Amino acid sequence: MPHKVAAFYQFVALPDFEALREPLRNMCGALGIKGIVLLASEGINGTVAGTDAAIDALINQLQNGDLFGKRLDNLELKFSTAADMPFNRMKVRLKKEIVRLGDPQTDPNEKVGVYVDAKDWNALVAQPDVLVIDTRNAFEVEMGSFEGALDPHLTRFGEFPEYASRALDPNTHKKIAMFCTGGIRCEKASSYLLSQGFKEVYHLKGGILKYLEEIPQDQSLWRGECFVFDQRIALGHGLSERDKSRTDQNIQGITDATEIDMSEQSQDSLND
């Protein structure tokens, strides 16, 4: 039976995030949902799967229920499907950051770059003075990326500040456009660059997944597949699943987690 998959995040002040863990885990358990959700004082980040009715009920509770008190009013949300359940169990983890950059001065709740909708992305990156940067890990970039995008060769997102200080200059790189799987990494990266004096910073709203969902393949600048951190491994145009008979040595064992949980190896976990 096909499963509905929901990927979501929001940067929002959650000073009570530790108290939210058990009620959220119990809610997901009661609905038969599996996946992983990260909670931190800066917000929420998760990918979960279940029946259509269960996922719809969970999202309704997140956005309108008493647990979060309608604080998740700007949830970045994407739906896809999985032929089989792509997670082994339900995990709710407490973190210092929902996407680990390691710079305490970077706060997307204070400032971020300009959101670019999928339909406007092609026109933006076609401008000759725009530097396009893929903020994902190197093994993800190897599987697919946007045509002409720069690969910083990151092994984890926390290396982005060092890369930026070494390779980027606000006096030289006047316009920067960034993207990532679902939007969370490039949103935080945009906040960091703005704090470093860059003036014109853009990021793809909803990330690659939203682009693949909305942009027809014959109009797409995407090449290859988009790695996802669950047992589907990768998605293509229209969020289609890859052929399960395919294997890739560089991604063996990297499943059952959200993009940030795996990309940071859970280094900043407050409590497993």
N, C-alpha and C positions, 0 to 999 in steps of 0.2 A: 504494500500500500504506500503510495507517495506521501511524503511528509512535507509540511510547510516549514520553511526556514526563515527566521527573522533575525536580521543583523541590525543592531541599533547602538547609538551612543548619544550622549549629550554632556557638554561641559556645563555644569551647574553646581552652585554651592550646596554641598550635602554634609553639613557639620555632624549630622547624626548617622553617618554612613555605616558605622559599626553596628548600630542597633537595627539597621535595615536588613542585615544579612539573613538571620534566621527566618523572619516572616517572609522574605522573598523566596528563600529556598523552599519553605513549606508550601508556598503558593504554587511554585513550579511543580513540586512533587505531587500535589493534589491534582494538578492538571495533566500529569503524565508527561511533562516536558523534560527534555534533556538538553544539555549544552553547558555553556559557561558564561557567567556574568561577573564582571569586575566592578567593585565599588570603591570609591575614594572620596576624599573631601572635595575633590574637583569635579566629580560627576560619576557617570555610569557608562559601561561599555560591555556589550554582550552579543553573543550569537546563540540562538536556541532553536530547537526543532520539536515539532509535535503535530497533532492533528490540526486541521484548519480551525476548528472550533476552539481548541485549547490555546493556540497562538493568538487568535483574535481576542480571547478572553484575557490573556496575559497583557497584551498591549493596551487593551482598554483599562485594565487595572493600573498599569504603569502611568498612563496619561491622565486618568480621571479618578482613580481610587484614592482611598484614605492613606495608604502606606506612604506615598511620596507627596501627598497633599497638593497635587497638581503642579508640582515643581518641574515635572518633565513635560513642559508645554512646548518644547522646541526639539523634540526627539528626532534625530536623523535616523530614518527607518527605511530598510530595504527588505523586500520579500523575494524568496526564490523557492525552488522545490528540490527535494532529494528523493530518488527512487527508494533508497533504504535509509533508516535512521543513521544520521552521520555522526552521532555522539554516543559514547558508552554510558555516560551518567550525567547527573546534574551537579554542577559545582558553582558556588557563589564565593568569590574570594575577595578579601580586603587588601587594598593596595595603597601605597603612598601616592601613586599616580595611575590614572586609567590608561595612559600611554606614557611610557617612561622615557623622558628626555634627560632628566637628571639636573635640570636647571631650575632652582626654586623661584627665580624671578620671572619665569615665563608663565603667564596666566591667561589662557584663552577666554576666561570669563571676563577679563578686562579689555583685551584687544586681540583681534585676528585680522587676517588679510581679507581680500575681497572674494566672496563666494562667486563661483562661475558655474552656471547651470550647464548640464551636459550639452544642450542644444547650442550653446554659445562657445564651447570649448575649441572646436576646430578653427573658428575665426580668430580666437585669441592666440593660439599657438602658431598660427600661420604668419603672425606679425614678425618681421625679421629682427626686431629689437627685443623680443621676448625670449628669455632663457628658460627652457622647460626642464624641470628636475623631477626625477622619480625618487621619492623618499622611502621606498621600500628596501628590504634587504636584497643583497646581490643575487641570492639563489632565486628569489621571486622574479627579479628583472630578467634573469636568464630564460624564464618560461614565457615571458611576454612583456611588452611595454608599448608606449606610444612611439610612433615613428619619429626619429630625431631627438628623443628625450635623452638627457644626460643621466648616466648611471654613476652615483657617488661611490659605489662599491662598499656599501655599509654591511657589516655583519650583524649589527643591531642598531635600532633607531637612536639609542643614546650616543652614538658616534656622530650624529648630525651636527652638533655645535662645533666639534673639532673640524669637520669637513668644511663647514661654512666659514670658519675663521681662516682656513688655509686656502680655500678655492674661490670664495666669493668676496666681492668688494662693492659696497653700496655706491661708490663713485663710478664704477665700471658697469655693474649689472643693475641697470635702472629699472627693468621690469622682469620679475621672476614669477613663473607659473609652476605650481607643484601639484602632484597627485599621489594617491596611494590607493589601497584596496577599497576602503569604505569611506574615507574622508577624514578619519581621526588623526592620523599621523601628519598629514599635510596641513591640517588645521593648526595643530600645535607648532609645527615647524614655521608656519607663517607668523604666529605670535612671537616666536623666538627671533626671526629675522627683523620684524618690526622693532623689537627691543634693541637690536644691534644697529639701527640707523637706516635700514632699507626702507624706502618710501612706498614703492609700488609692488605689492606682493599679492598674488592671486592663488586660489586653490580650487580644485574641482569639487564642487558640492556633490556629496554622495559617492565620491570616488569613482574608481574604475567600474565597480559593479553597477552604479547608476548609469554610467555611460554605455556599458554593454547592454543594459536593459532597454535604453531609450533610443540609441542611435542605430539605424539600419546598417547592416554589414557593408553594403555598397557605398556608404558614406563615411565609414569608420576609418580612423587613423590608428586604431589599435592593431597590433600585430602579435599573434601567438595566443597564449592562454593566460588567465588571471588565477594565480594560486590563491586558494582559500584554506584556512587552517581548520579544516574538518575532514572527514573521511571521503568527501567528494574529490578532494585534491585540487581540482581546478575547474573553472567555468569559462565558457566561450561566449560568443555573441548570443544575445537573447537569454543569457544566463543558463545556457545548456550545459549539462554535465559532460565531462570527458568520458571517453571509452574506458571502462574499468579494467580492461585487459592490458592497458598500457602501464608501464612502470618506469620510474625515473630514479636512478641511484641517489641523486642529490636530495631527494625529498622522502626517502624511506623513513618511516616512523614519525614524520612530522604531521600529526593529525590530531583531531579531537581538542582543539583549542581555538580561541579567538586570535586574531592577528597579533595583538599586542602581548597576549599571554605567552605565546610561543616566541615571538621575536625578542622578548626580553628575558626568556627562560625563567620567569617568575622570580627574578632577583629581588624585587621590592615587595614581596608578599608580606603582609603584616601578620597573617594568620591563615594557614592552610586548613 
